[in-house]
């Protein structure tokens, strides 16, 4: 799904996900996931990916997003942008952890 299509889908489903509708949470997370995977993979080098694959980081981001949805407040920015913010922090965590294990 292209990013524009994802944004349109999110506009319809995010309010329902924020309200706690389980199916809506699933739709939102599954719609965001491929974009988050590409985002994470693009920001991880070989050493970081060897330590923790981009798929694992993406899973952590999706779990964090699902937990954050009840508190999410739409302030005009896309939920996808919010997810990328979470992903940025998760990738940084993995990079720090990988750097500590390399001597």
N, CA, C and O atoms as CSV, one atom per row, in Angstrom:
chain,resi,resn,atom,element,x,y,z
A,1,UNK,N,N,0.851,-1.172,0.000
A,1,UNK,CA,C,0.000,0.000,0.000
A,1,UNK,C,C,0.899,1.237,0.000
A,1,UNK,O,O,1.867,1.317,0.756
A,2,UNK,N,N,0.567,2.182,-0.846
A,2,UNK,CA,C,1.336,3.418,-0.907
A,2,UNK,C,C,1.027,4.290,0.307
A,2,UNK,O,O,-0.007,4.147,0.960
A,3,UNK,N,N,1.939,5.176,0.575
A,3,UNK,CA,C,1.810,6.018,1.768
A,3,UNK,C,C,0.527,6.858,1.742
A,3,UNK,O,O,-0.120,7.026,2.776
A,4,UNK,N,N,0.161,7.381,0.582
A,4,UNK,CA,C,-1.054,8.197,0.474
A,4,UNK,C,C,-2.288,7.351,0.812
A,4,UNK,O,O,-3.190,7.808,1.514
A,5,UNK,N,N,-2.315,6.133,0.314
A,5,UNK,CA,C,-3.434,5.228,0.624
A,5,UNK,C,C,-3.470,4.906,2.111
A,5,UNK,O,O,-4.540,4.844,2.717
A,6,UNK,N,N,-2.301,4.704,2.688
A,6,UNK,CA,C,-2.219,4.423,4.125
A,6,UNK,C,C,-2.748,5.605,4.927
A,6,UNK,O,O,-3.497,5.424,5.888
A,7,UNK,N,N,-2.358,6.812,4.534
A,7,UNK,CA,C,-2.814,8.009,5.244
A,7,UNK,C,C,-4.339,8.115,5.201
A,7,UNK,O,O,-4.960,8.456,6.208
A,8,UNK,N,N,-4.939,7.831,4.064
A,8,UNK,CA,C,-6.400,7.884,3.937
A,8,UNK,C,C,-7.054,6.839,4.847
A,8,UNK,O,O,-8.035,7.126,5.533
A,9,UNK,N,N,-6.506,5.646,4.841
A,9,UNK,CA,C,-7.029,4.580,5.692
A,9,UNK,C,C,-6.918,4.965,7.169
A,9,UNK,O,O,-7.846,4.747,7.947
A,10,UNK,N,N,-5.784,5.533,7.540
A,10,UNK,CA,C,-5.568,5.922,8.939
A,10,UNK,C,C,-6.562,6.992,9.383
A,10,UNK,O,O,-7.030,6.972,10.521
A,11,UNK,N,N,-6.880,7.917,8.495
A,11,UNK,CA,C,-7.859,8.956,8.858
A,11,UNK,C,C,-9.199,8.339,9.256
A,11,UNK,O,O,-9.893,8.864,10.127
A,12,UNK,N,N,-9.557,7.241,8.627
A,12,UNK,CA,C,-10.831,6.579,8.945
A,12,UNK,C,C,-10.749,5.713,10.195
A,12,UNK,O,O,-11.701,5.660,10.974
A,13,UNK,N,N,-9.617,5.030,10.397
A,13,UNK,CA,C,-9.533,4.015,11.436
A,13,UNK,C,C,-8.914,4.461,12.751
A,13,UNK,O,O,-9.207,3.875,13.793
A,14,UNK,N,N,-8.069,5.479,12.732
A,14,UNK,CA,C,-7.385,5.894,13.965
A,14,UNK,C,C,-8.369,6.291,15.067
A,14,UNK,O,O,-8.191,5.855,16.204
A,15,UNK,N,N,-9.402,7.100,14.784
A,15,UNK,CA,C,-10.320,7.443,15.883
A,15,UNK,C,C,-10.955,6.215,16.531
A,15,UNK,O,O,-11.161,6.189,17.744
A,16,UNK,N,N,-11.260,5.218,15.739
A,16,UNK,CA,C,-11.844,3.990,16.286
A,16,UNK,C,C,-10.817,3.204,17.098
A,16,UNK,O,O,-11.151,2.603,18.119
A,17,UNK,N,N,-9.561,3.214,16.637
A,17,UNK,CA,C,-8.493,2.533,17.377
A,17,UNK,C,C,-8.220,3.235,18.699
A,17,UNK,O,O,-8.011,2.583,19.722
A,18,UNK,N,N,-8.221,4.561,18.677
A,18,UNK,CA,C,-8.006,5.334,19.902
A,18,UNK,C,C,-9.125,5.060,20.901
A,18,UNK,O,O,-8.907,5.048,22.112
A,19,UNK,N,N,-10.327,4.841,20.368
A,19,UNK,CA,C,-11.472,4.544,21.232
A,19,UNK,C,C,-11.414,3.124,21.798
A,19,UNK,O,O,-12.228,2.758,22.645
A,20,UNK,N,N,-10.454,2.325,21.331
A,20,UNK,CA,C,-10.256,0.997,21.896
A,20,UNK,C,C,-10.878,-0.145,21.123
A,20,UNK,O,O,-10.923,-1.271,21.618
A,21,UNK,N,N,-11.354,0.116,19.929
A,21,UNK,CA,C,-11.951,-0.958,19.127
A,21,UNK,C,C,-10.837,-1.906,18.652
A,21,UNK,O,O,-9.975,-1.494,17.876
A,22,UNK,N,N,-10.844,-3.160,19.102
A,22,UNK,CA,C,-9.734,-4.085,18.789
A,22,UNK,C,C,-9.483,-4.264,17.285
A,22,UNK,O,O,-8.332,-4.278,16.851
A,23,UNK,N,N,-10.542,-4.399,16.498
A,23,UNK,CA,C,-10.350,-4.579,15.058
A,23,UNK,C,C,-9.666,-3.357,14.451
A,23,UNK,O,O,-8.801,-3.490,13.585
A,24,UNK,N,N,-10.052,-2.179,14.903
A,24,UNK,CA,C,-9.455,-0.943,14.393
A,24,UNK,C,C,-7.971,-0.869,14.747
A,24,UNK,O,O,-7.158,-0.435,13.930
A,25,UNK,N,N,-7.620,-1.287,15.951
A,25,UNK,CA,C,-6.206,-1.312,16.346
A,25,UNK,C,C,-5.435,-2.218,15.389
A,25,UNK,O,O,-4.347,-1.863,14.936
A,26,UNK,N,N,-5.990,-3.371,15.085
A,26,UNK,CA,C,-5.348,-4.297,14.153
A,26,UNK,C,C,-5.181,-3.706,12.766
A,26,UNK,O,O,-4.129,-3.860,12.146
A,27,UNK,N,N,-6.209,-3.034,12.276
A,27,UNK,CA,C,-6.139,-2.405,10.954
A,27,UNK,C,C,-5.063,-1.324,10.936
A,27,UNK,O,O,-4.273,-1.244,9.995
A,28,UNK,N,N,-5.036,-0.501,11.968
A,28,UNK,CA,C,-4.058,0.588,12.034
A,28,UNK,C,C,-2.636,0.030,12.086
A,28,UNK,O,O,-1.773,0.453,11.317
A,29,UNK,N,N,-2.399,-0.897,12.972
A,29,UNK,CA,C,-1.042,-1.441,13.127
A,29,UNK,C,C,-0.605,-2.173,11.857
A,29,UNK,O,O,0.531,-2.005,11.414
A,30,UNK,N,N,-1.479,-2.973,11.270
A,30,UNK,CA,C,-1.090,-3.710,10.059
A,30,UNK,C,C,-0.889,-2.774,8.871
A,30,UNK,O,O,-0.120,-3.097,7.965
A,31,UNK,N,N,-1.555,-1.631,8.851
A,31,UNK,CA,C,-1.380,-0.665,7.768
A,31,UNK,C,C,-0.064,0.094,7.899
A,31,UNK,O,O,0.571,0.433,6.901
A,32,UNK,N,N,0.328,0.349,9.112
A,32,UNK,CA,C,1.551,1.111,9.380
A,32,UNK,C,C,2.794,0.223,9.258
A,32,UNK,O,O,3.866,0.706,8.892
A,33,UNK,N,N,2.659,-1.046,9.555
A,33,UNK,CA,C,3.790,-1.963,9.645
A,33,UNK,C,C,4.741,-1.957,8.444
A,33,UNK,O,O,5.949,-1.849,8.656
A,34,UNK,N,N,4.266,-2.066,7.189
A,34,UNK,CA,C,5.233,-2.092,6.078
A,34,UNK,C,C,6.046,-0.804,5.962
A,34,UNK,O,O,7.219,-0.840,5.590
A,35,UNK,N,N,5.436,0.314,6.274
A,35,UNK,CA,C,6.143,1.595,6.214
A,35,UNK,C,C,7.197,1.675,7.317
A,35,UNK,O,O,8.300,2.179,7.106
A,36,UNK,N,N,6.839,1.171,8.490
A,36,UNK,CA,C,7.782,1.161,9.611
A,36,UNK,C,C,8.945,0.220,9.308
A,36,UNK,O,O,10.093,0.538,9.619
A,37,UNK,N,N,8.663,-0.924,8.711
A,37,UNK,CA,C,9.727,-1.864,8.350
A,37,UNK,C,C,10.718,-1.211,7.388
A,37,UNK,O,O,11.929,-1.315,7.583
A,38,UNK,N,N,10.218,-0.544,6.359
A,38,UNK,CA,C,11.105,0.144,5.413
A,38,UNK,C,C,11.905,1.239,6.119
A,38,UNK,O,O,13.098,1.404,5.864
A,39,UNK,N,N,11.253,1.975,6.997
A,39,UNK,CA,C,11.894,3.049,7.755
A,39,UNK,C,C,13.038,2.489,8.603
A,39,UNK,O,O,14.147,3.022,8.593
A,40,UNK,N,N,12.758,1.418,9.330
A,40,UNK,CA,C,13.780,0.814,10.205
A,40,UNK,C,C,14.929,0.234,9.390
A,40,UNK,O,O,16.097,0.460,9.706
A,41,UNK,N,N,14.600,-0.509,8.347
A,41,UNK,CA,C,15.632,-1.148,7.528
A,41,UNK,C,C,16.565,-0.109,6.913
A,41,UNK,O,O,17.764,-0.356,6.788
A,42,UNK,N,N,16.037,1.039,6.531
A,42,UNK,CA,C,16.851,2.084,5.917
A,42,UNK,C,C,17.795,2.746,6.914
A,42,UNK,O,O,18.779,3.371,6.518
A,43,UNK,N,N,17.501,2.612,8.195
A,43,UNK,CA,C,18.301,3.292,9.219
A,43,UNK,C,C,19.215,2.357,9.999
A,43,UNK,O,O,19.874,2.778,10.950
A,44,UNK,N,N,19.254,1.104,9.604
A,44,UNK,CA,C,20.090,0.134,10.310
A,44,UNK,C,C,21.238,-0.291,9.408
A,44,UNK,O,O,21.042,-0.581,8.228
A,45,UNK,N,N,22.438,-0.323,9.975
A,45,UNK,CA,C,23.581,-0.789,9.214
A,45,UNK,C,C,23.726,-2.298,9.382
A,45,UNK,O,O,22.939,-2.935,10.083
A,46,UNK,N,N,24.745,-2.861,8.728
A,46,UNK,CA,C,24.941,-4.317,8.775
A,46,UNK,C,C,25.133,-4.842,10.190
A,46,UNK,O,O,24.553,-5.864,10.558
A,47,UNK,N,N,25.939,-4.153,10.982
A,47,UNK,CA,C,26.213,-4.600,12.347
A,47,UNK,C,C,24.971,-4.558,13.214
A,47,UNK,O,O,24.722,-5.464,14.010
A,48,UNK,N,N,24.194,-3.498,13.052
A,48,UNK,CA,C,22.968,-3.368,13.837
A,48,UNK,C,C,21.966,-4.437,13.426
A,48,UNK,O,O,21.323,-5.054,14.276
A,49,UNK,N,N,21.833,-4.657,12.119
A,49,UNK,CA,C,20.893,-5.672,11.615
A,49,UNK,C,C,21.299,-7.076,12.045
A,49,UNK,O,O,20.443,-7.924,12.298
A,50,UNK,N,N,22.607,-7.321,12.126
A,50,UNK,CA,C,23.077,-8.631,12.567
A,50,UNK,C,C,22.718,-8.854,14.031
A,50,UNK,O,O,22.409,-9.974,14.440
A,51,UNK,N,N,22.761,-7.790,14.808
A,51,UNK,CA,C,22.431,-7.868,16.231
A,51,UNK,C,C,20.920,-8.030,16.434
A,51,UNK,O,O,20.484,-8.890,17.199
A,52,UNK,N,N,20.128,-7.210,15.754
A,52,UNK,CA,C,18.676,-7.235,15.846
A,52,UNK,C,C,18.115,-6.920,14.463
A,52,UNK,O,O,18.283,-5.800,13.979
A,53,UNK,N,N,17.461,-7.865,13.824
A,53,UNK,CA,C,16.915,-7.619,12.481
A,53,UNK,C,C,15.851,-6.513,12.482
A,53,UNK,O,O,15.174,-6.283,13.484
A,54,UNK,N,N,15.723,-5.846,11.353
A,54,UNK,CA,C,14.735,-4.770,11.202
A,54,UNK,C,C,13.318,-5.278,11.496
A,54,UNK,O,O,12.482,-4.527,11.999
A,55,UNK,N,N,13.054,-6.525,11.188
A,55,UNK,CA,C,11.728,-7.096,11.459
A,55,UNK,C,C,11.434,-7.114,12.958
A,55,UNK,O,O,10.305,-6.870,13.382
A,56,UNK,N,N,12.462,-7.405,13.751
A,56,UNK,CA,C,12.275,-7.416,15.211
A,56,UNK,C,C,12.027,-6.016,15.749
A,56,UNK,O,O,11.187,-5.818,16.627
A,57,UNK,N,N,12.763,-5.045,15.218
A,57,UNK,CA,C,12.563,-3.660,15.647
A,57,UNK,C,C,11.166,-3.201,15.242
A,57,UNK,O,O,10.483,-2.519,16.005
A,58,UNK,N,N,10.750,-3.577,14.045
A,58,UNK,CA,C,9.407,-3.221,13.569
A,58,UNK,C,C,8.344,-3.806,14.492
A,58,UNK,O,O,7.357,-3.139,14.804
A,59,UNK,N,N,8.534,-5.019,14.921
A,59,UNK,CA,C,7.575,-5.642,15.848
A,59,UNK,C,C,7.504,-4.861,17.160
A,59,UNK,O,O,6.419,-4.652,17.703
A,60,UNK,N,N,8.645,-4.436,17.661
A,60,UNK,CA,C,8.664,-3.629,18.890
A,60,UNK,C,C,7.930,-2.310,18.688
A,60,UNK,O,O,7.196,-1.856,19.566
A,61,UNK,N,N,8.132,-1.700,17.524
A,61,UNK,CA,C,7.448,-0.440,17.218
A,61,UNK,C,C,5.945,-0.658,17.163
A,61,UNK,O,O,5.181,0.136,17.711
A,62,UNK,N,N,5.519,-1.724,16.510
A,62,UNK,CA,C,4.084,-2.012,16.398
A,62,UNK,C,C,3.451,-2.263,17.770
A,62,UNK,O,O,2.333,-1.817,18.028
A,63,UNK,N,N,4.153,-2.966,18.635
A,63,UNK,CA,C,3.647,-3.194,19.992
A,63,UNK,C,C,3.560,-1.888,20.774
A,63,UNK,O,O,2.579,-1.636,21.474
A,64,UNK,N,N,4.591,-1.064,20.648
A,64,UNK,CA,C,4.585,0.232,21.338
A,64,UNK,C,C,3.467,1.116,20.795
A,64,UNK,O,O,2.812,1.828,21.557
A,65,UNK,N,N,3.251,1.075,19.506
A,65,UNK,CA,C,2.177,1.857,18.898
A,65,UNK,C,C,0.818,1.396,19.407
A,65,UNK,O,O,-0.023,2.220,19.770
A,66,UNK,N,N,0.600,0.093,19.434
A,66,UNK,CA,C,-0.680,-0.438,19.923
A,66,UNK,C,C,-0.921,-0.028,21.377
A,66,UNK,O,O,-2.046,0.293,21.759
A,67,UNK,N,N,0.144,-0.043,22.186
A,67,UNK,CA,C,-0.001,0.376,23.592
A,67,UNK,C,C,-0.250,1.881,23.719
A,67,UNK,O,O,-0.921,2.323,24.651
A,68,UNK,N,N,0.289,2.666,22.786
A,68,UNK,CA,C,0.167,4.125,22.859
A,68,UNK,C,C,-1.151,4.644,22.277
A,68,UNK,O,O,-1.554,5.766,22.586
A,69,UNK,N,N,-1.816,3.863,21.456
A,69,UNK,CA,C,-3.021,4.350,20.785
A,69,UNK,C,C,-4.087,4.922,21.722
A,69,UNK,O,O,-4.672,5.953,21.389
A,70,UNK,N,N,-4.369,4.313,22.870
A,70,UNK,CA,C,-5.406,4.897,23.734
A,70,UNK,C,C,-5.076,6.317,24.217
A,70,UNK,O,O,-5.978,7.080,24.564
A,71,UNK,N,N,-3.808,6.662,24.237
A,71,UNK,CA,C,-3.395,7.998,24.692
A,71,UNK,C,C,-3.076,8.944,23.541
A,71,UNK,O,O,-2.763,10.113,23.764
A,72,UNK,N,N,-3.154,8.439,22.305
A,72,UNK,CA,C,-2.798,9.243,21.136
A,72,UNK,C,C,-3.781,10.395,20.967
A,72,UNK,O,O,-4.995,10.215,21.059
A,73,UNK,N,N,-3.237,11.575,20.720
A,73,UNK,CA,C,-4.050,12.764,20.457
A,73,UNK,C,C,-3.667,13.306,19.094
A,73,UNK,O,O,-2.505,13.623,18.840
A,74,UNK,N,N,-4.651,13.410,18.225
A,74,UNK,CA,C,-4.409,13.934,16.881
A,74,UNK,C,C,-4.153,15.434,16.968
A,74,UNK,O,O,-5.037,16.209,17.334
A,75,UNK,N,N,-2.939,15.826,16.627
A,75,UNK,CA,C,-2.559,17.241,16.672
A,75,UNK,C,C,-2.254,17.751,15.267
A,75,UNK,O,O,-1.502,18.708,15.085
A,76,UNK,N,N,-2.850,17.098,14.291
A,76,UNK,CA,C,-2.671,17.527,12.913
A,76,UNK,C,C,-1.608,16.764,12.144
A,76,UNK,O,O,-1.580,16.821,10.914
A,77,UNK,N,N,-0.747,16.063,12.829
A,77,UNK,CA,C,0.273,15.255,12.156
A,77,UNK,C,C,-0.277,13.840,11.971
A,77,UNK,O,O,-1.186,13.415,12.684
A,78,UNK,N,N,0.267,13.150,11.040
A,78,UNK,CA,C,-0.173,11.794,10.735
A,78,UNK,C,C,0.231,10.808,11.835
A,78,UNK,O,O,1.258,10.986,12.490
A,79,UNK,N,N,-0.567,9.791,12.028
A,79,UNK,CA,C,-0.192,8.716,12.945
A,79,UNK,C,C,1.051,8.000,12.420
A,79,UNK,O,O,1.852,7.485,13.200
A,80,UNK,N,N,1.205,7.972,11.114
A,80,UNK,CA,C,2.396,7.354,10.532
A,80,UNK,C,C,3.648,8.104,10.987
A,80,UNK,O,O,4.672,7.490,11.286
A,81,UNK,N,N,3.563,9.396,11.037
A,81,UNK,CA,C,4.688,10.204,11.541
A,81,UNK,C,C,4.956,9.881,13.013
A,81,UNK,O,O,6.110,9.794,13.432
A,82,UNK,N,N,3.899,9.706,13.785
A,82,UNK,CA,C,4.017,9.310,15.181
A,82,UNK,C,C,4.734,7.962,15.287
A,82,UNK,O,O,5.617,7.789,16.126
A,83,UNK,N,N,4.351,7.012,14.433
A,83,UNK,CA,C,4.988,5.687,14.422
A,83,UNK,C,C,6.464,5.794,14.040
A,83,UNK,O,O,7.300,5.080,14.594
A,84,UNK,N,N,6.785,6.680,13.100
A,84,UNK,CA,C,8.189,6.871,12.723
A,84,UNK,C,C,8.988,7.445,13.892
A,84,UNK,O,O,10.171,7.140,14.039
A,85,UNK,N,N,8.364,8.259,14.710
A,85,UNK,CA,C,9.029,8.769,15.906
A,85,UNK,C,C,9.370,7.644,16.869
A,85,UNK,O,O,10.471,7.592,17.416
A,86,UNK,N,N,8.422,6.748,17.068
A,86,UNK,CA,C,8.675,5.574,17.913
A,86,UNK,C,C,9.805,4.754,17.304
A,86,UNK,O,O,10.713,4.314,18.010
A,87,UNK,N,N,9.746,4.551,15.995
A,87,UNK,CA,C,10.758,3.745,15.300
A,87,UNK,C,C,12.145,4.367,15.435
A,87,UNK,O,O,13.134,3.652,15.598
A,88,UNK,N,N,12.221,5.675,15.368
A,88,UNK,CA,C,13.508,6.361,15.511
A,88,UNK,C,C,14.141,6.024,16.855
A,88,UNK,O,O,15.340,5.756,16.937
A,89,UNK,N,N,13.336,6.039,17.894
A,89,UNK,CA,C,13.844,5.723,19.236
A,89,UNK,C,C,14.231,4.245,19.357
A,89,UNK,O,O,15.246,3.913,19.970
A,90,UNK,N,N,13.426,3.368,18.774
A,90,UNK,CA,C,13.731,1.928,18.854
A,90,UNK,C,C,15.013,1.596,18.087
A,90,UNK,O,O,15.828,0.801,18.555
A,91,UNK,N,N,15.190,2.202,16.912
A,91,UNK,CA,C,16.415,1.964,16.140
A,91,UNK,C,C,17.625,2.487,16.911
A,91,UNK,O,O,18.668,1.835,16.946
A,92,UNK,N,N,17.490,3.651,17.523
A,92,UNK,CA,C,18.594,4.204,18.317
A,92,UNK,C,C,18.935,3.274,19.479
A,92,UNK,O,O,20.111,3.067,19.780
A,93,UNK,N,N,17.927,2.717,20.127
A,93,UNK,CA,C,18.164,1.770,21.223
A,93,UNK,C,C,18.952,0.554,20.733
A,93,UNK,O,O,19.897,0.114,21.388
A,94,UNK,N,N,18.560,0.021,19.586
A,94,UNK,CA,C,19.232,-1.163,19.037
A,94,UNK,C,C,20.660,-0.822,18.639
A,94,UNK,O,O,21.572,-1.620,18.860
A,95,UNK,N,N,20.862,0.345,18.059
A,95,UNK,CA,C,22.218,0.752,17.665
A,95,UNK,C,C,23.116,0.889,18.891
A,95,UNK,O,O,24.272,0.466,18.869
A,96,UNK,N,N,22.582,1.484,19.964
A,96,UNK,CA,C,23.388,1.615,21.202
A,96,UNK,C,C,23.725,0.237,21.763
A,96,UNK,O,O,24.860,-0.018,22.166
A,97,UNK,N,N,22.744,-0.636,21.786
A,97,UNK,CA,C,22.963,-1.972,22.333
A,97,UNK,C,C,23.986,-2.733,21.484
A,97,UNK,O,O,24.856,-3.413,22.028
A,98,UNK,N,N,23.889,-2.623,20.172
A,98,UNK,CA,C,24.843,-3.298,19.285
A,98,UNK,C,C,26.252,-2.738,19.471
A,98,UNK,O,O,27.230,-3.483,19.424
A,99,UNK,N,N,26.354,-1.434,19.682
A,99,UNK,CA,C,27.669,-0.811,19.880
A,99,UNK,C,C,28.315,-1.286,21.179
A,99,UNK,O,O,29.535,-1.433,21.248
A,100,UNK,N,N,27.511,-1.525,22.197
A,100,UNK,CA,C,28.065,-2.003,23.475
A,100,UNK,C,C,28.567,-3.429,23.380
A,100,UNK,O,O,29.484,-3.806,24.110
A,101,UNK,N,N,27.987,-4.236,22.493
A,101,UNK,CA,C,28.392,-5.642,22.397
A,101,UNK,C,C,29.587,-5.840,21.479
A,101,UNK,O,O,30.190,-6.913,21.487
A,102,UNK,N,N,29.949,-4.828,20.682
A,102,UNK,CA,C,31.104,-4.916,19.780
A,102,UNK,C,C,32.311,-4.352,20.509
A,102,UNK,O,O,32.246,-3.273,21.097
A,103,UNK,N,N,33.407,-5.087,20.467
A,103,UNK,CA,C,34.622,-4.612,21.147
A,103,UNK,C,C,35.700,-4.253,20.173
A,103,UNK,O,O,36.785,-3.837,20.579
